[in-house]
Amino acid sequence: MKNTFVLFCLIIVNLSFSQKKQDFTVTSPGGKISVLVSVNDKISWTISSGKDLILAPSEMSLTLDQNEVLGKNPVVINSKKESVNISFETPLYKKKTIQNNYNQLILNFKNDFSIEYRVFDDGAAYRFSTKKKKDITVKWENVSLNFDQDYSTLMPYVRDLRNPKDPYISSFEAHYENKKISEFAKDTLAFLPFLIDYKNHKKAVFLEANLEDYPGLFVTNNSSKSGFESRFSKYPTKETNGGFNNINRLISERADYLVKTKGTRNFPWRAIVIAENDADLANNDMVQKLSEPSRIKDISWIKPGKVAWDWWNDWNIYNIDFKAGINTQTYKYYIDFASKNKVEYVVLDEGWSLEEDIMKHNPNVDLEALIAYGKEKNVGLILWSSWMALTKNTDGILKNYADLGIKGFKVDFLDRDDAKMVNSVYDISQKAANHKLILDFHGMYKPTGIQRTFPNILNFEGVKGLENNKWTPNDDVPLYDCTIPFIRMMAGPMDYTPGAMRNATKSEFRPSHSTPMSQGTRCHQLALYTIFEAPLQMMADSPTAFMKEQESTDFIAKVPTTFDETVALDGEVGKFVSIARKKGNTWYLGAITNWDSRDITIDFSFLEKGKKFQAEVFSDGLNADKAAVDYKREIITVDSNSKIKYRLANGGGLAMIIR
């Protein structure tokens, strides 16, 4: 009886201690952003930017097997604060070096877990860590996001379901819907990144980073409709073929958990980027700063560049003496075009092999002859594969084609981000690196930092690009183009695939399979090569179309795909954006607008003071409002004191190379 009474008293003391409220505060290095972490019977964080409340108290917890909830009646063992100010090199990015400056709070809790909070001058992030001796099963993670007002949002909803019964099977391509928090679209989920628009002109973008051995985060409205709560795809236990051409793997059964994983590990970062000026969102490094360093020691073999692409233009070349199509002669023509224009790669998209077995070639495509021809012309070849076909024998397939001389793979139709798929992406990336192959993940969830960990991954889709837009006359493409630099691009590079040489006004655009066009002007397309981050950047139109427009092609060919420095000049989400990037001693500048024509002023103060520069300028022609192909090319002299006004047509753009 005495023992029972003593045990009862100890339990009461322990519960009283765990439920006693403890507050911890950590502020960003410049004092702009502060985070309050409150621990009582639960754990929550609150984020303020100056006097503005960005995130109302929002809970976090991790549920393991045997109903162990990390975050329920937590007991803080100790806390540790630290200030970090380091830099690291990013050779395949929009800048050479990133400064990583933050203040950190680590709370260590009873039951072998901790939560790490990092606060930057442009945002904040947290992640769970566990130190369990045995493997664990994660049943659920509670990520809550609460707000003090019913703010407007820009949300990418899961709309293009590959399996109507499973909202977690998706291509992750969606326009942004402008809805209040309380108006969250019914019967669907939203994926990351998404944006909250505060009434004081501040905006916040919500991201995740360092997603490894774990499913991706989705959100839905909470019960009070005052914020969002997490949703995750549970671990697949049974899969069947389905989807497009039967080359997707659809989930027919899921487990009751998210992942079985190591007991000692870090979990993904939950991050918020906060900006007072929209332009700051278009040049942000949060995902890079929160991701694991490169696991590839020697990256000298990784070559970024542009790619002549066959699929979007339907292999539509003409004024030739052979039948165009998926055949050796056509691809030699693409290689000739790439070589002449110093384009680094040609991709062989679907059709070069059997879709279900990429070790079996289309008899009309002499792959070995094309590899040899490309080598002679200094053009590398990249092969398309569905994820399903590649994963039948990943290492064997990659070794076979690397030995033949193939430079990389475009992997398509992943269409999931459950833990099994995320692990597969890491596996493919490591094996590709082992064989010195670059990767473009198409049909892919948004990047979450693996591009820093495996820099041989040069691009990701997870964006509603030109591929999609060729068939969508009702989509407001220029609006979307002026939105994604502030939201989706913050997660990482985008396989948007620009380069249309047939350009149309809103009223003149029409869908076309073999002679596709873009919405907006020629200069809008040219500007995308600077604005949209893509170390492996497609040239979507056909060689015939590009050669007919050689002046524009010459411009595109001169724009690099990685840079040493980036400056976001100006912009407003959904309306317009202007960005300048530097490579070596040369600057590249792009500006685009939505369907509203507008005047913008380019301030050249980013140029080195005391020097004169020559700028090659492509601007919308006087008649671009009716003929979207109309443009003006001129050479002008500028310096750091120059400020020049330009008129952007409806769906227009501006592109420059400044030497």
N, C-alpha and C positions, 0 to 999 in steps of 0.2 A: 504493500500500500504506500509506504514511504517513497519507494522508487517511482511508483506511478505518479505521485504528487510532485516529486522533483522534476520528472520528465514533463509534466503538464506545465509547471512554472517556466521551464526552459523554453518550451514552445511559445508560451505567451510573451516572454521577454524577446524572443527572436522575431515574432510577428510584429511586436510593438516597434522594434528597432527598424525592421524592414519598411514599415508603413510610416515612419517618421519622415516628413518631407525634407529632402536635401536638394539644394539648388547649386548648380555649377555654371559659371559664365566664362565664355571665351570670345574674344573680339579679334577681328581681322587686323593684320599688321598696321594698316593705315587708319584703323578705327572706324571704317565705313560700315561694317556689318558686325552684328553681335548675335551670339547664340546663347540661349538660356536652356540648360538641360535640367529638368526636374525629375527627381526620383522619389516616389512614395510607394504605393502599391503597384504602380506601373512606371514606365520610363517614357518621357516625352521631350520634344525639343521645340523651341520657339525661335523664330528668326526675325530680326529687325534690321532695317537698312535706314540709318539715321533715325528719324522720328516715325518712320513708316513701318507698320507691321506687315511683314511679307508672308510669314507662315504662323498661324495661330497654333497653340499647343497641339502637337501631333504625336501620337503614340507610335512606338516601334516594339516589336517582339518577334521571337523566333520560336516556333513550336517543334520540338523533337519527338521521337517516339516515346512511348510510355507516358504521354501527356506532360512531358517536361516543357514548360514554357519559360524561355529565357526572356525575362522582362516582367514576369508576374511575381509580385512580392520580392523584388530584387534586394539584395544586400550588397552594398558597396564595400569592398575591402579596402581599396585605396584609389586615389586619383593622381594623375600626372599631367603636367602642362609642359609644353615645349614649343619653341619658336624655330622655324626652319626657313632658310633662305638659300636655295641651291639653284644651279642651272644644269641643264642637260642638252646634249646635241640631238637634233631631229633632222637628219640628212635627207629624208624622203617626205618632206612636209611643206607647209606653206611658209615656214621660217626655219632658219638654221639652228636657232637656240631658243629654249624656253626657260624663263625665269620662274621658279617654283617657290613662292613665298607665302607661308601660311603660319597661323598659330594653331596648336593642336591640344586637344584634351582627350586623355584616355582614361576611361572608367573601368576598373577591374572589379568584377562581381564574384560573389560566391557562386559555386556550381560551374567553375572553369569557363567563364566567358567574359568578354570585354566588349566595349563599344568605343570606337575611335571617331572623334569629331575633328574635322579640319575646317578652318574658317579663313577664306581668302578675301581680298578686297573686291572680288567680283562674284563671290558666292560661298556656299558651304556644302559640306558633305559628311556622311557618316557611314560606317560599316560595322557589322558584327564580326567578332573573331571568337573561335572556340579553341579550347585546349583539352579536349577529351582524349583519353588514352586509347579508346576503341573507336571504330567507325560509328557513324551516327546516321540516322534517317531523319531528314528534314520533312516534316509534315506540312508546314505552312510558315509563311512570313507575313507579319502584319506591317505594311507600310501605309501609314495614314497621312493625308495632306489636308489640313483644315484651314479655313480662311475666315476673316472677320466680316467680309462683305461678299456679295454675289457678283464677282468680277466676270468680265468677258474672258473667254478662252479661245485659243486656236488649237483644235484637237484633230488628230488623224484617227478616224474611226476605222475599225475592221469592217469593211463593206464587201470586199471581193472574196467572199468565202469560197475556198476550194472544197470544203465539206460543210454544207449548211448546218449540220448537227454539231459541228465542232468549231467554235470561233477562234481557236488557237492555230488552225491551219490557214495560213494567209500569205500573200505575197508582200505584205507590208508596204503597199502602195496606196496612198490616199491623199486627196486634197484636204485642206484644213477647213473645218466648219467653225464658224464664228458663233458660239453659243455661250450663254451664261453658265456658270458652274451648275446652277440648279436645273438647267435645261439639257443636261447630258443626254445624248441620243439613246433612246430606248433599245433594248434587245441587242446590244452590241457592247464591245469593249473599245478602249482607245489604247494605242501603243505609244511608246516614247520615241523621240522627245515631243513635248507639247509646251504651249506657252500660256501664261496668265498675264493679262493686261490690266494693270492697276490704274486707278483713276488719277494718279498723280504723275502720269507719264512713265513711271517705272514699269519694267516688264521682267518676268522671270521665266526661265526655261528649265524644265525638269528632265533630268537625264539619269542614266545609270552607267557605271564604268566597271571595268575589270570583271566582266561576266565570264566566269569559268566554272565548269562542273556545276552548273546551276541554270534554271530556266529564266527567260527574260520576263521583265515586269510589264504587266498591263494594269490599267486602272478602270474603275467604274465609279458611279456616284455612291457616296455613303448614304445611310438611311435618312439623315436629316437634310440631304442635298446641299450641304454647306461645304462640301469638299469631296475628296476621292479616297478610295481604299483599294488595296492591291488585289490583283488576280494573277494567278500563275497557271501555266499548263502543267498538269501532273505527268509523272513519268510514264511513257508509253510501254505497254506490255505486249500488245498485239498490233501489227501493222499489215495493211493490204495495199496493193497497187491501185492507183486511181488517178483522178485529176487529168491534166492535159496529156493527151496521147498515152494515158496510162503510165506516165513516168514519175508521178508523185508517189510518196508513201503516206497513205492516210492512216490515221489512228483508229483502230476498231475497239481498243480496250486500253484503259489507263489504270495505273496503280492508285492507291490512296495516299501517296506521298509525292513530294517534288523531286527528291534525289536521295540516294544512298551515297554517302561521301565520307571523306576522311574526318576524323574527330578533331584533328588539329589543323585549322585552316582559317583563311580570311574569306569573308563573303563579299558579294558585290557592293560597290559604293552606291548610295542613294544621294544624288547631287542636285543642287539648285544653283543656277547662274542668274545673277541679278544685274540689271543694267539700267542706268538713268537715260542713256542715249541708245536708240535702236542700233546704230552703227556698231556699237561695242559688241553686240551679239554676233555680228558677222566676222569677228576676228577674236575668237575665244579659244583657249587651250585647255579647258577644264578636263575633258576626257583624256587627253594626253598626260596631264599632270597626275591623274589618278590611276594610270595604267602601269602594268608591269614592264620593266625594261626589256629590250630585245633579248631573245633567247638564241639568236643567230649571231655568232661571234664575228664572222667575216661577212659583211653585206656588200662587198665590192662588186659582186656578180649581179646584184639586183639593179636592173636598168629600167627606170621609168620611161615613159614616152607616149606617143600617140599611136593609134591603131586604125588602119583602114578596115572598115567593117562591111560585111556583105549582106547580112540579113535584113536590116532596116530598108535598104534600097532594093530588095528582092533580086539581087544579083543582076540588076538592070543596067548593063552596059550595052552600047550600040555603036554604029559606024565601025563595025569590025567584021572580019571575014570568017567568023566561027559562031556557033550557037552558044549564047551566054547561058550559064546555069551553074549547077554544082558540079564542076568538072575541072580538069587540070588546066586547060587553056584559060578559062575564066580566072582562076587563081593566079596564074602567071601574069595575067593582065593587072590584077590587083597588086601583085608584087612589083611589077614595073612602075606602076603609079606611085606606090609607096617609096620606092628607091629614088625616083626622079624628084620627089618632094621632101626627101629626108624624113619620111615617116618611119618610125622604128619597127612597127609590127604590122602584120596582117592576121586577122582572126578568121579561122574556118569555123563558122557557126554550124548549127544543126544541119545534118544531111551529109557531112563528110564521112560519117560512119553509121552503123546501125545504132539506133537510139538506145536499145537495150543491151548492146554489147559493143563498146567502142574499141575493142580489139579487132573487130571485123570492119573493113573499110568499104566505102562506096566504090565499086569497081571503076567508076568514072573519074575517081580522084587518085592520082599517083602521088601518094604522100611523100615518099622518099625522094622522088624527082623534085617536088615542090620545096622540100627542105633544102636540097642541094642548090636549087635555083635561088631561093631566098638567101642562102649563105653567100652565094656569088654576088648578089645584089645588096648585101648588107641589110637584109630585112629578116627579122625573126618571125616565126609562126607560133600562134597561140591556138589551141584546140578547145572547142566547146564540148562540154559533157554535162549530162544530167548528174545530179548528186547520186541518184540511185545507181546509175551505171558505173560511176567512178568508185563507189564504195563496195562493189562486188569483189574487188581485189585492188585496193587503193595503192599499196606499195608496189605491187607487180606492174600495174598500169603506168604509174608515174615513172618507174625505172625504165620500162620499155620505151616510152616516148622521149624521156630525157636522153637515153642512149642514142636514139635516132637523131636528136638535135632539136627537138621541140623546146621552146623557151618557156611555155607556161600553159595554164588551163583557165578557161572561163567555166566556172562550175555553176549550174543553173538548177532551179526548181528544188531548193531546200525547203522554203515555204513553212518553216517552223522554227521556234526557238525554245523548245523544251530542253531539258538537261541532256538528253541523249543526242539531240542535234548539235547543241553547243559543244559537247565533247567531240563529236564527229568533226566539227569545223577545226578544233584544235589539232585533232589527229591528222587531218588532211594537210593542215598548214605545216606541221612539223615534218611530215613525210615529203611534202613538196620542197621544203627547205633542204632536206637531206639530199635531194636530187637536183638542187639549184634550179627550181622552177618557180616562176612568179604566178600569182593567183589573182583572179577577178571573180569575186563571189557575186553572182547574179541571182535573182530570185531569192533574196537573202534578207534576213532581219537587219535592223540598223546596226552599224558598227558600235562597239562598246569598248574600244581600246586595244583589241587584239592586233590592230594594225601597228601599234608600237611594239608589242610583244613579238609579233611575226611580221617584220617589215617587208617580207616577200608578198604579203597581201597588199596589192596596190589599189584595189577598188572594191566597192560594195554597191549593190543596187539599193533596195529598200527605199526607193524613190520613184515617183510617178513621172518617168522621163519621156523622152521623145518617142521611144518605142511604143509607149502607150498612147501618146498624143496624136499619132498619125491617124487614129480611128475615132477620135472623140471631138466632134465639132461643137458640142455643147459645153466642153470644159473650158474654164477660163485659165488658159495656160500662162499668159503673161502675169496674171495675178499670182499664180503658183510660183512662177520663176522668181518673183519679187518677194516671196515668203520664205522659201526653203533656205536661202543663205542665212536667215536669222534663227532657224529652228533645226531642220534636219541636218544641215551641213555642220552644225555644232558637234554632232556625234562623230563625224568623220567624212571621208571622201564619198562621192556620189557617182555612180555609173549612170548618169543622166543621158549620155550619148548625144551631144549636140552636133551641129554641122549641117543642117538643112540648107541647101542652095535654092530650093523653091520656097519662097516666103510669101505669106498671105496676110491680108488684113482680116479683121474679124468677119466681115461680110463675105469675103471671097474664099475663105478656107473651106476645103472639102476633103473628106477622107479619100485616100487612095492607097491601094496596096503596093503597086509597082512604081508609081511616081509620087511618093509621099511629099508632103509639104509641112512647114512649120507655121504656127500662129505668131505673128509679129514680124518685124523687119529683118533684113539681112544683117544690119548692124547689131540687132539684138542677139542673133546667133553668134556673131564674131565676138561679142563681149562675154558670152558665156565661157569661152575658153580661159579667160582670166578670172571670172567671178566664181565659177564652180570648181571646187577642189576635186582633183582626180589625177593622181600620179600616173594612172593608165587611162588616158582620155581617148574616147572613140571619135572617129570622123565618120558620121553616120551615113552621109550621102554616097552615091556611087562615083567611081573614078570619072565616068563620063560627065556627070554633073559638076564635079570639082574642076575638071579640065576646061569646061566651058566658062567657068568663073575663076580663072587662074589668079586674078588679082586678090580675090578673097582667100583662095587656097594658099597663096604665098604668105598672106598674113597669118592664117591659122598655123601653118607649118613653123613659123618663127616663134610662136608662143610656147614656152616650156611648160612642163606639167608639175614641177616642184620648184620652190622658190627659197630665197634667202631671207626675205623680209616681206611682211604684209602690213598694209595700212588700210583700214576701213575708213573711207573718206566721208561718206554721208549715206543716209538711207532712212527709210521708214517702212516698217513691216507691211508687206502687201502692196506698197506703192512704188518704191524705187530703191535702188542701191547702187553705190559706186565704190569700187575697191581698186587699190593700186598694189602691185606686187613687184618685188625686185629680184632679179637673178643676175649675179655678177655685177656689171656696171649698167645694166639695162633695166628700165622700169616698164611694166605692162599695166594698162589701165582698162577697166571695163565698167560700163554703167548701163543699166536697163530700167525701163519703166513698165507699168502695167498698161491696160488699154487706154489710160489717160495720157494724152500728150502733156509734156511739161518742160519748163525751162530749168536746167540745173547749172550750177556754177562749179567748175573744177578749180579747186585751190591747189596750186602746185607747190605749196610750201614743204611738201615731203621731199622735194629735190634738194640736192646739196647746194648750200649757199655759195654765191660767188661764181657759179659756173653757168654757161649757156648749154641748153640741150635742144636737140632736134627731135621733133615728134612727128611720127607718121600717124595720121588721124583718119579714121573711118567714121563718118557721122551720117545720120539719116538724111537722105536727099529731100529736096523741097517737095517732091511729090510722093514721098513714102507713105503718106496717109491714104493714097489710092493704089500705088504700086509699091508693095512692101519690099521689093527687090531694089528699090532706088536708094543709092548712097552716094556720098561724096568722099573722095580720097584727096588729102592734101598734106603737104609737109610744112610745118610751122616751127618757129623758134620760141622756146619758153625758158623761164628760170624760176627760182623759188619764190619770186614776187608775183608771178603771173596768176591772174584769176580770169578765166574765160567762161563765158556763158554759152551753153549749147541748148538747142531745141531738140528734145526727143519726141519723135512722132508717136502716134498710138501704137503701143506694143513695141516701142523703139529701143534704140541702144546707141552706144558710143564705145569705140574701141581704139586704143592707142598703143604704140610702141615708142618709148622715149629713150633716146640715147644721148 
